[in-house]
Amino acid sequence: MKVLSIVGARPQFVKLAPVAEAFAGSAYDHVIVHTGQHYDTNMSDVFFADLKIPDPDVHLGVGSGSHGVQTGSMLSVLDAVLDEHRPDWVLVYGDTNSTLAGALSAVKMHLPVAHLEAGLRSFNRAMPEEHNRVLTDHAADLLLAPTQVAMDHLRTEGLAARSVLVGDVMTDVCFRVRDAVRDTPPALPAGLEPGGYVVSTIHRAENTDRPDRLRAIINGLAALPTKVLLLAHPRLVARCHEFGIELARPGSSLHTAEPLPYPGMVAAVLHSAGVVTDSGGLQKEAYLLGRPCTTLRGETEWVETLDDGWNVLADDLTELTDLAARPAPTAAQRPVYGDGKAAHAVVSELAAARSR
């Protein structure tokens, strides 16, 4: 069996890591295609190095652009790659433009498509990611769902026959890295101490593309009573520059740094008092690492994190101060994201589905 994985963005590299490891321990061929959607060193190269992912077999180098331009650029070069390798499965991950382009290219070439992290829904049609994930699910031949909630969504949409619950591969890598960095304090900017800060990331279009809202978010973070480690995504930096919003604020709670490699991110969250984010992946990682999360959105795909207040939605920014300073819940967490062995289940399901 030959499986071709298509990835291109930071969250997909994290998902790829345990899958690539599982394939390395199997008798199957695994080809990695990097679209180049995220091409900055801190958003790409360090993930392959730190998570010990094999170098991509193919790098498309599409770079940045609008959603249509970026997706179209990928489609224009993927056909030749798929035709060269003719895999038994094209495996796409998550909900990015790379996900949709990989699925579309494979479908049009009559190659079987498997979607890892299938069935997630925000039910917010203003999100490009929502369209990517829904279209990919309905195009794919095998839907690899991370949670029972995702399975329920797929059943509601008439996709139950193609769906299988494998667990969440991000749990695999998060637990592995957590155990490796647990006793190592993170490298923090001057003025921050373990346990005395919250980690923040902001990158989604609904927060970064609206000047007034972005300004309110940055002002709110700067005014928090708890110190803030803001890991500034390139999109955030670009939009702040465009809108004249200052990120460097000496004397405030805000401490800005570049995005961290995945082990550094896990260590930073593990030694923090909590998280403020709009990232789907970071919401879940906060849950897995036992830290309270405040999500600057009106909805979340990871509804399990909302149980017992581990994650709270804060679309209304007036609630940010109180929510970000709240202590961690005392309720025990449920193992809703699997046991850390999802990647092996993915490989097994691909092999089983191929033989049917």
C-alpha positions as CSV (number, residue, x, y, z in Angstrom):
1,M,0.0,0.0,0.0
2,K,1.2,3.5,-0.9
3,V,-0.3,6.5,1.0
4,L,0.4,10.1,0.0
5,S,0.0,12.7,2.7
6,I,-0.7,16.3,1.7
7,V,0.1,19.0,4.3
8,G,0.9,22.6,4.2
9,A,0.2,24.4,7.5
10,R,1.5,24.3,11.0
11,P,-1.4,22.3,12.6
12,Q,-1.1,19.7,9.8
13,F,2.6,19.2,10.5
14,V,1.7,18.3,14.1
15,K,-1.0,15.8,12.9
16,L,1.5,14.4,10.4
17,A,4.2,13.6,13.0
18,P,2.6,10.6,14.7
19,V,1.1,9.4,11.3
20,A,4.6,9.4,9.7
21,E,6.0,7.6,12.7
22,A,3.3,4.9,12.5
23,F,4.0,4.4,8.8
24,A,7.7,4.2,9.5
25,G,7.0,1.2,11.7
26,S,4.9,-0.5,9.0
27,A,5.5,-2.3,5.7
28,Y,3.7,0.5,3.7
29,D,5.1,3.3,1.6
30,H,4.4,6.8,2.8
31,V,5.0,9.9,0.5
32,I,4.9,13.4,2.1
33,V,3.8,16.4,-0.1
34,H,4.3,19.8,1.4
35,T,2.3,22.5,-0.4
36,G,4.2,25.4,1.0
37,Q,1.1,27.1,2.4
38,H,3.1,27.9,5.5
39,Y,6.6,28.5,4.4
40,D,8.1,30.7,7.2
41,T,10.9,28.8,9.0
42,N,9.1,29.2,12.4
43,M,5.8,27.9,10.9
44,S,7.2,25.0,8.9
45,D,10.9,23.9,9.0
46,V,11.2,23.7,12.8
47,F,8.1,21.4,13.0
48,F,9.7,18.9,10.8
49,A,13.0,19.0,12.8
50,D,11.5,19.1,16.3
51,L,8.9,16.5,15.7
52,K,11.3,14.3,13.7
53,I,9.1,14.2,10.6
54,P,10.9,12.9,7.5
55,D,11.7,15.6,5.0
56,P,8.9,16.1,2.4
57,D,9.3,14.0,-0.7
58,V,7.7,16.8,-2.7
59,H,7.6,20.6,-1.9
60,L,5.3,22.6,-4.1
61,G,6.3,26.0,-2.7
62,V,3.0,27.7,-3.5
63,G,3.5,30.5,-0.8
64,S,0.9,33.0,0.3
65,G,-2.1,34.5,-1.5
66,S,-5.8,34.8,-1.3
67,H,-7.8,31.7,-0.6
68,G,-8.7,31.3,-4.2
69,V,-5.2,32.0,-5.6
70,Q,-3.5,29.7,-3.0
71,T,-5.9,26.8,-3.6
72,G,-5.7,27.3,-7.4
73,S,-1.9,27.3,-7.3
74,M,-1.9,24.0,-5.4
75,L,-4.4,22.5,-7.9
76,S,-2.3,23.5,-10.8
77,V,0.7,21.4,-9.7
78,L,-0.9,18.6,-7.6
79,D,-2.1,16.7,-10.7
80,A,1.4,15.9,-11.9
81,V,2.5,14.8,-8.4
82,L,-0.5,12.5,-8.0
83,D,0.0,11.1,-11.5
84,E,3.6,10.3,-10.8
85,H,3.0,8.5,-7.5
86,R,-0.5,7.0,-8.2
87,P,-1.0,6.2,-4.4
88,D,-3.6,3.8,-3.1
89,W,-4.8,6.6,-0.7
90,V,-4.4,10.4,-0.7
91,L,-4.5,11.4,2.9
92,V,-5.5,15.0,3.7
93,Y,-5.5,16.6,7.1
94,G,-7.8,19.1,8.9
95,D,-9.4,22.1,7.2
96,T,-6.9,24.3,5.3
97,N,-6.6,25.3,1.7
98,S,-4.1,22.4,1.3
99,T,-6.8,20.0,2.6
100,L,-9.3,21.1,0.0
101,A,-6.9,21.3,-2.9
102,G,-5.5,17.8,-2.1
103,A,-9.0,16.3,-2.0
104,L,-10.2,18.0,-5.2
105,S,-7.1,17.0,-7.2
106,A,-7.3,13.4,-6.0
107,V,-11.1,13.1,-6.7
108,K,-10.7,14.4,-10.2
109,M,-8.0,11.8,-10.9
110,H,-10.2,9.0,-9.4
111,L,-7.8,8.4,-6.5
112,P,-9.2,7.3,-3.1
113,V,-9.2,10.1,-0.6
114,A,-9.1,9.8,3.2
115,H,-9.8,12.8,5.4
116,L,-8.1,12.8,8.8
117,E,-9.9,14.9,11.4
118,A,-13.2,14.5,9.6
119,G,-16.6,15.6,11.0
120,L,-15.6,18.7,12.8
121,R,-18.1,21.5,12.5
122,S,-18.3,25.1,13.7
123,F,-21.6,25.8,11.8
124,N,-20.1,29.2,11.0
125,R,-20.3,29.5,7.2
126,A,-18.3,32.7,7.4
127,M,-15.2,30.7,8.2
128,P,-13.2,29.5,5.2
129,E,-12.1,26.5,7.3
130,E,-15.7,25.4,7.6
131,H,-16.2,25.2,3.8
132,N,-12.9,23.4,3.4
133,R,-13.8,20.7,5.9
134,V,-17.4,20.2,4.8
135,L,-16.5,20.0,1.1
136,T,-13.6,17.6,1.9
137,D,-15.8,15.3,3.9
138,H,-18.4,15.0,1.2
139,A,-15.7,14.3,-1.4
140,A,-13.7,11.8,0.5
141,D,-14.0,8.0,0.4
142,L,-12.9,7.4,4.0
143,L,-13.6,9.7,6.9
144,L,-11.3,9.3,9.9
145,A,-13.1,11.1,12.8
146,P,-11.4,12.2,16.1
147,T,-14.4,12.2,18.4
148,Q,-17.9,10.8,18.8
149,V,-19.3,14.3,18.3
150,A,-17.6,14.3,14.9
151,M,-19.0,10.9,14.1
152,D,-22.5,12.2,15.0
153,H,-22.1,15.2,12.6
154,L,-21.1,12.8,9.8
155,R,-24.1,10.6,10.4
156,T,-26.4,13.6,10.3
157,E,-25.0,14.5,6.9
158,G,-25.5,11.0,5.5
159,L,-21.9,10.0,5.7
160,A,-22.0,7.3,8.4
161,A,-21.1,4.5,6.0
162,R,-17.8,6.1,5.1
163,S,-16.9,7.1,8.7
164,V,-14.8,5.5,11.4
165,L,-13.8,6.7,14.9
166,V,-10.0,6.6,15.2
167,G,-9.3,9.1,18.0
168,D,-7.3,12.3,17.7
169,V,-3.7,12.1,16.4
170,M,-2.9,15.4,18.0
171,T,-3.4,13.7,21.4
172,D,-0.6,11.2,20.4
173,V,2.0,13.9,19.8
174,C,0.8,16.2,22.6
175,F,1.2,13.5,25.2
176,R,4.5,12.4,23.8
177,V,5.9,15.9,23.9
178,R,4.3,16.7,27.2
179,D,6.2,13.9,28.9
180,A,9.5,15.0,27.3
181,V,9.3,18.6,28.4
182,R,7.4,18.3,31.7
183,D,10.4,19.0,33.9
184,T,12.0,21.6,31.6
185,P,11.0,25.2,32.3
186,P,10.2,27.0,29.0
187,A,12.4,29.8,27.6
188,L,10.4,32.9,28.5
189,P,10.9,36.6,27.7
190,A,12.3,38.7,30.5
191,G,9.7,39.5,33.0
192,L,7.7,36.3,32.8
193,E,7.9,33.5,35.3
194,P,6.5,29.9,35.2
195,G,2.9,30.0,36.4
196,G,2.6,33.7,36.2
197,Y,1.4,34.3,32.6
198,V,-1.1,33.2,30.0
199,V,-0.2,32.1,26.5
200,S,-2.0,33.8,23.7
201,T,-2.3,33.3,19.9
202,I,-4.5,35.3,17.5
203,H,-4.7,34.5,13.8
204,R,-8.2,33.9,12.5
205,A,-9.6,36.2,9.9
206,E,-12.7,37.2,11.9
207,N,-10.3,38.6,14.5
208,T,-7.4,39.9,12.5
209,D,-9.1,41.4,9.4
210,R,-11.4,43.8,11.3
211,P,-9.3,46.7,12.6
212,D,-11.6,47.7,15.5
213,R,-11.9,44.2,16.8
214,L,-8.2,43.5,16.4
215,R,-7.4,46.7,18.3
216,A,-9.8,45.8,21.0
217,I,-8.2,42.3,21.4
218,I,-4.7,43.7,21.6
219,N,-5.7,46.4,24.0
220,G,-7.6,43.9,26.1
221,L,-4.6,41.6,26.3
222,A,-2.3,44.5,27.3
223,A,-4.7,45.4,30.1
224,L,-5.0,42.0,31.7
225,P,-4.0,41.7,35.3
226,T,-2.0,38.6,34.4
227,K,1.0,38.8,32.2
228,V,0.5,37.7,28.6
229,L,2.9,35.8,26.3
230,L,1.6,36.7,22.8
231,L,3.1,34.4,20.2
232,A,2.6,36.6,17.2
233,H,1.5,34.7,14.0
234,P,2.8,36.3,10.8
235,R,-0.8,37.2,9.9
236,L,-1.2,39.0,13.2
237,V,2.0,41.0,12.7
238,A,1.1,41.9,9.2
239,R,-2.5,43.1,10.1
240,C,-1.2,45.1,13.1
241,H,1.3,46.8,10.9
242,E,-1.4,47.5,8.3
243,F,-3.9,48.9,10.8
244,G,-1.3,50.9,12.9
245,I,-1.7,48.7,16.0
246,E,1.3,48.6,18.2
247,L,2.3,45.2,19.6
248,A,5.4,46.4,21.6
249,R,3.9,47.9,24.8
250,P,6.5,48.4,27.5
251,G,5.0,48.6,30.9
252,S,1.9,46.6,30.0
253,S,1.0,43.0,30.6
254,L,1.8,42.2,26.9
255,H,5.0,40.4,26.1
256,T,5.3,39.5,22.4
257,A,7.4,36.8,20.9
258,E,7.7,34.8,17.7
259,P,5.8,31.5,17.3
260,L,7.4,28.7,19.1
261,P,8.4,25.2,17.9
262,Y,5.9,22.6,19.0
263,P,7.8,21.4,22.0
264,G,8.4,25.0,23.1
265,M,4.7,25.7,22.7
266,V,3.7,22.6,24.8
267,A,6.2,23.7,27.5
268,A,4.9,27.3,27.5
269,V,1.3,26.1,27.9
270,L,2.2,23.4,30.5
271,H,3.9,26.1,32.7
272,S,1.3,28.8,32.2
273,A,-1.8,29.8,34.1
274,G,-4.0,29.5,31.1
275,V,-4.5,30.2,27.4
276,V,-6.3,33.0,25.4
277,T,-6.6,32.1,21.7
278,D,-8.7,31.7,18.6
279,S,-6.8,28.6,17.5
280,G,-8.7,25.3,17.3
281,G,-5.5,23.3,17.9
282,L,-4.4,25.3,20.9
283,Q,-7.9,25.1,22.5
284,K,-7.5,21.3,22.5
285,E,-3.9,21.3,23.6
286,A,-4.8,23.5,26.6
287,Y,-7.5,20.9,27.5
288,L,-5.1,18.0,27.1
289,L,-2.5,19.8,29.2
290,G,-5.0,20.8,31.9
291,R,-5.0,24.5,31.5
292,P,-8.1,26.8,31.3
293,C,-8.7,28.3,27.9
294,T,-10.5,31.4,26.8
295,T,-11.5,31.3,23.1
296,L,-12.0,34.6,21.3
297,R,-14.8,33.2,19.0
298,G,-18.5,32.6,19.1
299,E,-18.2,28.9,18.5
300,T,-15.7,26.0,18.6
301,E,-15.3,22.8,16.7
302,W,-14.0,21.2,19.9
303,V,-17.2,21.3,21.9
304,E,-15.9,18.7,24.4
305,T,-13.5,21.3,25.8
306,L,-16.4,23.4,27.0
307,D,-17.4,20.8,29.5
308,D,-17.0,21.9,33.1
309,G,-15.5,25.3,32.0
310,W,-12.1,24.1,30.8
311,N,-12.8,26.2,27.7
312,V,-15.0,29.3,27.6
313,L,-16.1,31.2,24.5
314,A,-15.6,35.0,24.7
315,D,-16.8,36.5,21.5
316,D,-17.8,39.5,23.7
317,L,-14.5,41.1,24.5
318,T,-15.8,42.8,27.6
319,E,-15.6,39.4,29.3
320,L,-12.0,38.9,28.5
321,T,-10.5,40.2,31.8
322,D,-12.6,38.0,34.1
323,L,-12.4,34.9,31.9
324,A,-8.6,35.0,31.3
325,A,-7.9,35.3,35.0
326,R,-10.1,32.4,36.2
327,P,-8.5,29.4,37.9
328,A,-8.5,26.0,36.4
329,P,-11.6,23.9,37.0
330,T,-11.5,21.3,39.7
331,A,-13.6,18.8,37.7
332,A,-11.8,15.8,36.3
333,Q,-11.4,15.7,32.6
334,R,-12.8,13.0,30.3
335,P,-10.5,11.2,27.9
336,V,-12.6,12.3,24.9
337,Y,-9.7,12.7,22.5
338,G,-8.4,9.1,22.6
339,D,-5.6,7.3,24.3
340,G,-2.6,8.5,22.3
341,K,-2.6,5.7,19.8
342,A,-4.8,7.2,17.1
343,A,-2.1,7.2,14.4
344,H,-1.8,3.4,14.5
345,A,-5.5,3.2,14.1
346,V,-5.3,5.5,11.0
347,V,-2.8,3.2,9.3
348,S,-4.8,0.1,10.2
349,E,-8.1,1.6,8.8
350,L,-6.4,2.7,5.6
351,A,-5.1,-0.8,5.1
352,A,-8.4,-2.4,6.0
353,A,-10.4,-0.1,3.7
354,R,-8.0,-0.8,0.8
355,S,-8.5,-4.5,1.1
356,R,-12.4,-4.3,1.1
